[in-house]
Structures are given as structure tokens and as C-alpha cells.
Amino acid sequence: MAHLTIIVGVVLLLLVLLYKFVITPAFLSPLSKIPNAHFSAPITSLWIQSKRRTCAGTRTICSLHQKHGPIVRLGPNELSACTPSALKTIYIGGFAKDTWYFDAFVNYGEPNMVSMLEHKPHSVQKRMVSNLYSKSFLQGSEDLQNASNHLILKRFLPIMQSVAENGVEMDVLDFFQGVGMDFTSAYLFGLTNGTNFMHDVEYRRHWLQQYKVFKEQLPQERLGCEIETWCLSMCKDAENFLQSENAKENPLATQPVVYGRLTQQLRESSKSAGTELKLETAASEMLDHLIAGHETSGITLSYLTYELSQRPSLQERLRNELLTLSPPILYSHHDASLPSARSIEALPLLDSVLQETLRLYAAAPAIQPRITPYTPTGTTIEGYTNIPGGVRVAANAYTLHRNATVFPEPLKWIPERWVDAKPERKEEMKRWFWAFGSGGRMCLGSNFAIQDMKLVVAAIYTNYTTKIVDDEGIEQADTFVSGPVGEKLVLRFQHV
């Protein structure tokens, strides 16, 4: 009798487990009506996780959308939705971030805007510095203009001229990441307190190797590492600069624009709360800006020059457009000032070349996961209603940018699609363009990145032509931030 009771109990337990973990998610859940990525998706995430472990997750999701439509169920509690209406619901709607961001982006054990999961604390901190990254502020910033003059005319162009004159081959991925770091650190900390990665090749390459380790570590593993120590040192230098009148007499000095504003606002907030500001709180934010600023711009500039290097006639057309700037960014005019940021922004071919590169080679093409809110009626996404709270849902730029209806021949780099498009077509392309995200959590530095990348491209193609020497491994990695799998692009520069 006891033996029979045990058997009955085991059978009942199995039936309960079957109902809870198989029947309910597969047939009764509100998610059961959504197309499945794989037959196992309603009961396990193993299939999509296997794709991610083999660095094929983003491309797999793109092919799933091409097969099943705008929304796909990837696992028992995970969805992918890639349309402008889904972006509006998920990202402009302010869904909380997935906990993955906390593990990936916390520095010094202190949260920053990227790692903050909830909308409100992010919004509070973003308001402290957001206007510093607005297009109007950047274009009118005297500090950024002075820093750009020095970085382009005194650092960048002399290096380019030396490379061209000596016929030296250059790994531009490595170099462009250094350029991105110099621009970003100069705006954050001031020109004299920032990096000089363009000239200091040995340390730049050492730092990039250290960063490869850093970005794979969990927050507790990063504490006290070289990358965190390095950024903290720049914060201290900027703090000393702000306290010293003598430092400001340096003719090369520019203000630590972002660091100065952020620490001022954080101190006021800490004072109101009766606490004292920890330098690590500001450093966490600054390190996140430095990381984003160097890597993504380096990747974008590499793919842009890769495509242009295959098109000499397009280089010539771009050069003719760039020579209309006043003054043009000529190496022979290295004692002059740069043209205004507004005049560079207004160049249509330059803009289309950058836009198309950001479309086809988005530096962060992978999923941006969010969590559906807990509401009485659930959430509606792409017509599927009553989606419960706690569901992981995401879009990705890779899929959005490969919609063949919006972007004909989506796998080809065609900058003319932006120049020649009629207004209604261009507006539709912009709705699907997602290189910097959207909503309140979109990339804070998008305007900064665009302004400085355009300046770098203008400086190159006003003065030089580029040719490919070694593009082995140029295909883009399937990772969160996606550079060439070969981690290089070697070009040769020739003075015009």
C-alpha cells in the first residue's frame, strides 16, 4: 500500500510539473500564440543560448524575423520584436533594463547610467549632463572646438602625413580607437588631462589588450584593475585642474566639461541627502563614457574607410564636397582653425557615407534587453495582448537595418540610398534606423560621436586617398559590440 502511495505521489508530481513547465508555457501562456524560434522555445532557452555561445545569436534572430515576422518567441520567457512600433512600446515606453546590464557595465562597484536598471535613477543622473551632449551645445562649445583644433591639426594630420610620406601601412582599427579615446577624454576631462593615444602607440596597444580582459570580467573582478585605476587617475587630475588657477593658464588647456558638470551636480545631490560624494561614483560614469567613445567610433571609422577604400571615384566625389568647407581641412593649413561643426554637418555626401556605415555595420548590433512591466492588463506588443510582467523582450539594430522593404539590397553598402531618397522614403528609413537606440535610454553620446567621426573622415579624405592592404577577418563579429573578427584593418594612405 505504501509502495502504491509513493507511485501515485510521483505520478501526480510529474503531472504537476508537466502542466506547469510544458503545457502552460506551450499552450496556455499568452506567449503561446507568438511564433516560436524553435520547437523547444516554449519550454527551454537552450536552443537560443547555444546560438549565442557560438557567436551566432544576432544573425540567428535576424533570420527568424525574416521567416516568422515582427515578433518571435526565443524562450519560455523571452521575446524578440523588431519594428518601429515595438521600439515605441518597449524603449520609448521606458521598460526597465534586464539585470545583464548590471553585470556588464558596473565600474568600481558603483552604478552608472548604462548599468542602472530602473528608469527613474537613470533619468535623474542623465539630466545632470544630457544638455552637454545635445547637438546645439556641442556645435557651440568653445572647449570642444579648441580641443578638436589641437587633436586634428596638431596630432591627427601630422601622423597621417608621416604615414603617407613614408609609405607606411597602418592598422586603422587600432589607431581609430586611439583617436576616439583622445576626443572623448578631452571632452570629459580637458585636453591636458586626457589621453594621447594617437602618439603613445605602445601604451595604446597595451591598454587595448587590458580592455579586452576588462570587458569580459564581472564587476567584482574589475575592482582595482588597471583600467579602473587609469580612469580614476584622470578623474583626480581633472579635480586638481578645477581647483588650480595656474593650470588654466596653460594655452592648451580646455575645461573638463563633462566631469566638471557631473561632479558639481552629484555633490549637490549628495549634500541634499546628507552624504559625501565618492570619487568612484563619478569615475564609474566617466569610465563608461570612455569605453563607449573609443570602441564604437573606432569600429565605425574602420568600416567606413574599408568601404571607401574600394571606391576611388566615391573618394573623389567626397573630396570635392569637403573642399567646399571654409576653411578646408588641409594639412598645409595646419596653423589655421577648423571649419565650424555646423558646416561639416551640412555636407550631404559625408552624412550619407556615415549613415550607411552605421546602418550596415552598427557597432552595437545585438539585442538591447528590457523587462515587461507588471500591469493589471499586461502589455501589448505587435498585436499580441496580455503579455505578463517579467518577460525579457528586445530589439536589435542588425535585424532592423536589414529590412529589405525599407532598405533594398540591405546587405550592400549604398550611401546613395540616403542622398537620393525622397523625403517620405528617408523618413521611413530613419524610423527603422537604430544604431544608437531610442527612447530615454538611447546612446547619450550619439551627437558627440557623429560630430567627431565626421571631422575625422573630413580630415582624411580632404588630404588623402586610402587603399586596402590587409582586410583578412573584416567580417563583423556577432557580439554585443561588434568589430572585425580579425581585429584589424590595414590601409595605405597616399597624399592627394
C-alpha positions in Angstrom: 0.0 0.0 0.0 2.8 2.4 0.9 4.5 1.5 -2.3 1.4 2.4 -4.3 1.1 5.7 -2.5 4.6 6.6 -3.4 3.9 5.7 -7.1 0.7 7.8 -7.1 2.6 10.7 -5.5 5.4 10.6 -8.0 2.9 10.4 -10.9 0.9 13.4 -9.5 4.2 15.4 -9.1 5.2 14.6 -12.7 1.7 15.7 -13.9 2.0 19.0 -12.0 5.5 19.6 -13.4 4.3 18.7 -16.9 1.4 21.1 -16.5 3.5 23.9 -15.1 6.6 23.7 -17.3 5.3 22.2 -20.6 1.5 22.5 -21.1 1.1 26.0 -19.6 4.0 27.7 -21.4 3.4 25.9 -24.7 -0.4 26.1 -24.9 -1.9 28.3 -22.2 0.5 31.2 -21.7 -0.3 34.5 -23.6 3.1 33.9 -25.2 2.0 30.6 -26.8 0.4 32.5 -29.7 3.7 34.1 -30.7 5.7 32.2 -33.4 8.4 30.0 -31.8 12.1 30.3 -32.8 12.4 26.6 -32.3 10.0 23.8 -31.3 11.7 23.7 -27.8 11.4 27.5 -27.2 8.2 27.4 -25.1 9.9 25.1 -22.5 13.6 25.9 -22.6 16.1 28.6 -23.7 18.8 26.0 -24.5 18.5 26.4 -28.3 18.9 30.2 -28.4 21.6 30.0 -25.8 23.5 27.6 -27.9 23.4 30.1 -30.8 24.7 32.8 -28.5 27.5 30.7 -27.1 28.8 30.1 -30.7 28.5 33.8 -31.5 25.6 33.4 -33.9 22.8 34.8 -31.8 22.2 38.1 -33.6 22.3 36.7 -37.1 20.0 33.8 -36.0 17.4 36.2 -34.6 17.5 38.2 -37.9 16.8 35.1 -39.9 14.0 34.2 -37.5 12.3 37.5 -38.1 12.7 37.2 -41.8 10.9 33.8 -41.5 8.3 34.5 -38.8 7.6 38.2 -38.9 7.9 41.1 -36.4 7.9 39.1 -33.2 9.4 35.8 -32.2 9.5 33.8 -29.0 13.1 32.8 -28.3 12.5 31.0 -25.0 9.9 30.4 -22.3 10.2 34.0 -21.1 12.0 35.8 -23.9 10.8 37.6 -27.0 12.4 39.5 -29.9 10.4 42.3 -31.5 11.9 44.3 -34.3 9.6 47.0 -35.8 9.3 50.8 -35.1 6.0 50.2 -33.3 7.8 47.7 -31.0 10.6 50.2 -30.3 8.0 52.7 -29.3 6.3 50.3 -26.9 9.5 48.8 -25.3 12.1 51.6 -25.4 10.1 54.9 -25.5 7.7 53.2 -23.1 10.5 53.1 -20.6 10.7 49.3 -19.8 13.3 48.5 -17.1 16.6 47.1 -18.2 17.5 43.4 -17.9 19.9 42.6 -15.0 22.5 41.6 -17.6 23.4 45.3 -17.8 24.4 45.5 -14.2 26.9 42.7 -14.5 28.3 44.0 -17.8 28.7 47.7 -17.0 29.1 48.5 -13.3 32.5 50.0 -12.6 34.1 50.5 -9.1 31.1 48.7 -7.7 29.2 51.9 -8.5 26.2 52.1 -10.9 26.3 54.4 -13.9 23.7 55.4 -16.5 24.1 52.3 -18.6 24.0 49.8 -15.7 21.1 51.5 -13.9 18.1 49.1 -14.4 15.2 51.3 -13.3 14.1 54.3 -15.3 13.9 56.9 -12.6 17.5 56.9 -11.2 18.8 56.8 -14.7 16.6 59.8 -15.6 17.9 61.8 -12.6 21.6 61.2 -13.5 21.0 61.8 -17.2 19.6 65.2 -16.6 22.8 66.2 -14.9 24.8 66.1 -18.2 22.4 65.5 -21.1 22.5 69.0 -22.4 26.3 68.8 -22.7 25.7 66.1 -25.4 23.0 68.0 -27.3 23.8 68.9 -30.9 23.4 72.7 -30.3 25.7 72.6 -27.2 28.4 70.5 -28.9 28.4 72.7 -32.0 28.7 75.8 -29.9 31.2 74.5 -27.3 34.4 76.6 -27.4 36.2 73.9 -25.3 35.3 71.2 -27.8 36.2 73.4 -30.8 39.6 74.2 -29.2 40.3 70.6 -28.3 39.2 69.5 -31.9 41.6 72.0 -33.4 44.5 70.6 -31.5 43.6 67.0 -31.9 43.1 67.2 -35.7 45.6 69.8 -36.7 48.4 69.1 -34.2 48.1 65.3 -33.7 46.0 63.6 -36.3 47.0 65.2 -39.5 50.8 65.2 -38.8 50.6 61.5 -38.0 48.6 60.9 -41.3 51.1 63.0 -43.2 54.0 61.0 -41.9 52.3 57.7 -42.7 51.6 58.9 -46.2 55.0 60.3 -46.9 56.8 57.2 -45.6 54.5 54.8 -47.4 53.8 53.1 -44.1 50.9 50.7 -43.7 48.6 51.4 -40.8 46.2 49.3 -38.8 43.4 51.8 -38.7 41.2 49.9 -36.2 43.9 50.2 -33.6 44.6 53.8 -34.5 40.9 55.0 -34.8 40.2 53.6 -31.3 43.0 55.8 -30.1 41.6 58.8 -31.9 38.2 58.1 -30.3 39.7 57.9 -26.9 41.6 61.2 -27.3 38.5 63.0 -28.4 36.3 61.6 -25.6 38.8 62.1 -22.8 39.5 65.6 -23.9 35.8 66.5 -23.7 35.3 64.7 -20.4 38.5 65.8 -18.6 40.0 68.7 -20.6 42.7 68.4 -23.2 45.7 68.5 -20.8 44.1 65.8 -18.5 43.0 63.4 -21.3 44.9 60.8 -23.2 47.4 61.0 -26.0 46.7 57.6 -27.5 47.4 58.8 -31.0 51.1 59.4 -30.2 51.6 56.9 -27.4 51.3 53.8 -29.6 52.9 51.4 -27.1 50.6 52.3 -24.2 47.6 52.4 -26.5 48.1 48.8 -27.6 48.8 47.8 -24.0 45.6 49.5 -22.9 43.5 47.9 -25.6 44.8 44.4 -24.6 43.9 45.2 -20.9 40.5 46.4 -22.0 39.8 43.1 -23.8 40.2 41.3 -20.5 38.3 44.0 -18.6 35.1 43.9 -20.6 34.8 40.1 -20.0 35.1 40.5 -16.2 32.3 40.7 -13.6 32.2 43.9 -11.5 33.8 42.3 -8.5 36.7 41.1 -10.7 37.3 44.5 -12.1 37.8 46.2 -8.7 41.3 47.8 -8.5 42.3 46.6 -12.0 44.5 48.7 -14.3 41.6 50.1 -16.3 39.7 51.4 -13.3 42.9 52.8 -11.7 43.7 54.6 -15.0 40.3 56.3 -15.2 40.4 57.2 -11.5 43.7 58.9 -12.1 42.3 61.1 -14.9 39.4 62.0 -12.6 41.9 63.1 -9.9 43.8 65.1 -12.5 40.6 66.9 -13.6 39.7 67.5 -10.0 43.1 69.1 -9.3 42.7 71.2 -12.5 39.3 72.5 -11.3 40.9 73.6 -8.1 44.0 75.2 -9.6 44.0 78.6 -11.3 47.6 78.1 -12.6 46.5 75.1 -14.6 44.0 77.2 -16.5 46.8 79.4 -17.8 48.1 76.6 -20.0 47.4 77.7 -23.6 46.4 74.1 -24.5 44.0 73.8 -21.5 40.4 73.2 -22.1 37.8 72.7 -19.3 36.8 69.2 -18.1 33.4 69.9 -19.4 31.6 66.6 -18.5 33.5 65.7 -15.4 33.1 69.3 -14.0 29.3 69.3 -14.6 28.7 65.8 -13.3 30.7 66.2 -10.1 29.0 69.6 -9.4 25.6 68.0 -9.8 26.5 64.9 -7.8 27.9 67.0 -4.9 24.7 69.0 -4.8 22.6 65.8 -4.8 24.8 64.2 -2.1 24.6 67.3 0.1 20.9 67.3 -0.1 20.9 63.7 1.0 23.3 64.4 3.9 26.1 62.3 2.3 29.5 62.9 0.8 30.3 62.3 -2.9 32.7 59.4 -3.5 35.1 60.0 -6.4 34.3 56.4 -7.6 30.7 57.4 -8.3 31.8 60.0 -10.8 34.6 57.7 -12.1 32.1 54.9 -12.9 30.2 57.3 -15.2 33.3 58.7 -16.8 34.8 55.2 -17.5 31.5 54.2 -19.2 31.7 57.2 -21.5 35.4 56.5 -22.3 34.6 52.9 -23.1 31.7 53.7 -25.3 33.5 56.6 -27.0 36.6 54.8 -28.1 35.4 51.4 -29.2 32.3 52.1 -31.2 33.8 55.1 -33.1 36.9 53.1 -33.9 34.8 50.3 -35.4 32.6 52.7 -37.4 35.5 54.6 -38.8 37.3 51.4 -39.8 34.3 50.0 -41.7 33.7 53.4 -43.3 37.3 53.6 -44.6 37.1 50.0 -45.6 34.2 50.7 -47.9 35.5 53.9 -49.3 38.9 52.3 -50.0 37.2 50.1 -52.5 35.6 53.1 -54.3 38.2 55.6 -55.6 35.6 57.6 -57.5 33.4 58.0 -54.4 36.5 59.2 -52.5 37.0 61.9 -55.2 33.3 62.9 -55.0 33.6 63.2 -51.2 36.8 65.2 -51.5 35.2 67.7 -53.9 32.4 68.1 -51.3 34.9 68.5 -48.5 36.9 71.2 -50.3 33.8 73.4 -50.2 34.3 73.8 -46.4 35.6 77.2 -45.3 38.4 76.8 -44.5 39.0 73.3 -45.9 40.8 70.9 -43.6 44.1 70.8 -45.4 47.3 69.6 -43.9 49.1 72.6 -45.4 46.8 74.8 -43.3 47.8 73.2 -40.0 48.1 76.6 -38.3 44.5 77.5 -39.3 41.3 76.7 -37.4 38.8 74.0 -38.4 35.6 74.9 -40.2 32.5 75.0 -38.0 30.8 71.8 -36.8 27.6 73.1 -38.4 29.2 73.4 -41.8 30.6 69.9 -41.6 27.3 68.5 -40.5 25.5 70.1 -43.5 27.5 68.1 -46.1 25.1 65.6 -47.7 27.5 63.0 -49.1 29.6 62.9 -45.9 26.4 62.4 -43.9 25.2 59.6 -46.2 28.5 57.8 -46.1 28.4 57.8 -42.3 24.7 56.9 -42.1 25.1 53.9 -44.4 28.1 52.7 -42.4 26.1 52.9 -39.2 23.3 51.0 -40.8 25.2 48.1 -42.3 27.9 48.0 -39.6 26.2 49.1 -36.5 28.9 48.9 -33.8 26.4 47.6 -31.2 24.0 45.5 -33.4 22.9 42.9 -30.8 19.8 42.8 -28.6 19.1 45.5 -26.0 17.1 43.5 -23.5 14.3 45.0 -21.4 11.7 43.6 -18.9 8.0 44.0 -19.4 6.3 45.8 -16.6 3.8 44.2 -14.2 0.4 45.8 -15.0 -3.2 44.5 -14.4 -3.9 44.1 -18.2 -0.4 43.1 -19.3 1.5 44.6 -22.3 0.6 44.6 -26.0 3.4 44.2 -28.5 2.8 43.8 -32.2 -0.9 42.9 -31.6 -0.2 40.2 -29.1 -2.0 41.1 -25.9 -1.8 40.4 -22.2 2.0 39.7 -22.2 2.7 39.4 -18.5 5.3 41.3 -16.4 8.8 40.0 -16.1 9.2 38.9 -19.7 12.6 39.6 -21.4 12.0 41.4 -24.6 14.4 43.1 -27.0 15.0 44.6 -30.4 18.3 44.7 -32.3 19.8 47.1 -34.8 21.1 44.2 -37.0 17.6 43.0 -37.8 16.0 46.4 -38.1 18.7 47.6 -40.5 18.2 44.6 -42.8 14.5 45.0 -43.7 14.6 44.7 -47.5 11.4 46.6 -47.9 12.8 49.6 -46.2 16.5 49.2 -47.3 16.5 47.5 -50.8 19.6 45.3 -51.2 20.2 45.5 -47.4 23.5 43.6 -47.4 25.1 46.2 -49.7 26.8 49.4 -48.6 24.9 52.0 -50.7 25.3 55.6 -49.3 23.4 57.0 -52.2 20.2 55.5 -50.7 20.3 58.4 -48.2 21.2 61.1 -50.7 18.7 60.1 -53.4 15.8 59.2 -51.2 12.6 61.2 -51.4 11.5 62.8 -48.1 8.9 60.1 -47.2 11.3 57.3 -48.0 14.1 58.9 -45.9 11.7 59.3 -43.0 10.8 55.6 -43.2 14.5 54.7 -43.2 15.0 56.8 -40.2 12.1 55.1 -38.4 14.0 51.8 -38.8 17.5 53.2 -38.2 18.6 52.2 -34.7 22.4 52.5 -34.5 22.1 54.5 -31.2 18.9 53.0 -29.8 15.9 55.1 -29.0 13.9 56.5 -26.0 15.2 57.8 -22.8 18.0 55.1 -22.7 19.4 55.7 -26.1 23.1 56.5 -26.5 23.8 59.7 -24.7 26.9 60.5 -26.8 25.4 59.9 -30.3 25.7 63.6 -31.3 29.2 63.7 -30.0 30.2 60.6 -31.9 28.7 61.8 -35.2 30.3 65.2 -34.9 33.8 63.8 -34.2 33.6 61.0 -36.7 32.6 63.4 -39.5 35.5 65.6 -38.6 38.0 62.7 -38.7 36.6 61.5 -42.1 36.7 65.0 -43.4 40.4 65.4 -42.4 41.3 62.1 -44.0 39.6 62.4 -47.4 40.4 66.1 -47.9 44.1 65.2 -47.9 44.5 61.5 -48.7 43.3 58.5 -50.7 43.1 55.2 -49.0 43.8 51.6 -50.3 43.3 48.3 -48.6 46.5 46.3 -47.7 45.0 43.6 -45.4 41.3 43.1 -44.8 41.5 39.5 -43.6 38.8 38.9 -41.0 37.0 42.1 -41.8 33.6 40.4 -41.4 31.8 41.7 -38.3 31.7 39.7 -35.2 28.4 38.6 -33.7 28.9 40.1 -30.3 27.4 42.9 -28.2 29.9 45.4 -29.5 31.0 44.1 -32.9 34.2 44.8 -34.6 36.1 42.9 -37.3 36.7 39.2 -36.3 40.3 39.7 -37.4 40.7 42.7 -35.1 42.4 44.7 -37.7 42.1 46.6 -41.0 45.4 47.7 -42.6 45.3 50.6 -45.1 47.8 52.6 -47.1 47.4 56.4 -47.3 48.5 58.5 -50.2 48.6 62.3 -50.2 46.4 63.8 -52.9 
